[in-house]
Amino acid sequence: MSVLVLVVEDEPDVARIITGYLDREGLRTVRAENGQIALDLHHQLQPDIVLLDVKIPKLDGYEVLAAIRRRGDTPVIMVTALDEDLDKLQALRIGADDYIVKPFNPLEVVARVKAVLRRAMGRSDIAVLRVGPLEIDLTAHAVAVEGDDSRVRIDLTATEFRILSHMARQPTRVFSRADLIDACLPEGNTLERTIDTHASNIRRKLHAAGTDDFFESIRGVGYRLSTIP
């Protein structure tokens, strides 16, 4: 069965253009015109990716994104009419995988959707990476922290998972922000502070699972995983 895209957009003309272009690329689409319907459809249909407008009725895009993140790691691309860094960073801080600014070229939307899906559904010859207390299952896109007598599952967004697994392949390396953008967020004009937002989310989730100081920030350089007990 082909990929299912949940398009959350309250403007009928915009929704019709987006779904039309996606349909022509062989992607199935379903539309929600407000935030509550979006969450209902997400629960019922479990779409492969969500294209989520920020300014929608009932529940706004940020509220919908937060609710989706509490449920799991469905890839989400935010659509905003505000070309402001703060607006983008708020979406990324909550857990968006990418963002698109209106007005947009529908072909760019299709390209972004395909790129995020490729990253989220990518596979590797190595099934599981183990670095320090982390176990990263590349097939199931699952991360767990192994303790002496415990195992804690960490829920990461698709982009957070991609960054962490990319770093885990070379656990002694210090990754610059540019390195991580090129490897994990290659399309669009991604800001270096975007990586900082994702890194902050990863660090917070690792800390909550009991892995203090495992994800390190190297001042003026970038990030690394600390494999030293």
Salt bridges, closest charged atoms under 4 A:
GLU9 OE1 - LYS102 NZ 3.19
GLU11 OE2 - LYS102 NZ 3.58
ASP13 OD1 - ARG16 NH2 2.27
GLU25 OE1 - LYS114 NZ 2.53
ASP53 OD1 - LYS102 NZ 3.47
ASP83 OD1 - LYS88 NZ 3.00
ASP85 OD2 - ARG193 NH1 3.70
ASP97 OD2 - ARG69 NH2 3.12
ASP98 OD1 - ARG112 NH1 3.19
GLU108 OE2 - ARG112 NH2 3.09
GLU135 OE1 - ARG130 NH2 3.19
GLU135 OE2 - ARG151 NH2 2.72
GLU146 OE2 - ARG151 NH1 2.14
GLU160 OE1 - LYS205 NZ 2.68
ASP179 OD2 - ARG173 NH2 3.14
GLU187 OE2 - ARG119 NH1 2.21
ASP196 OD1 - ARG177 NE 2.63
ASP212 OD1 - HIS207 ND1 2.51
GLU216 OE1 - ARG224 NE 2.69
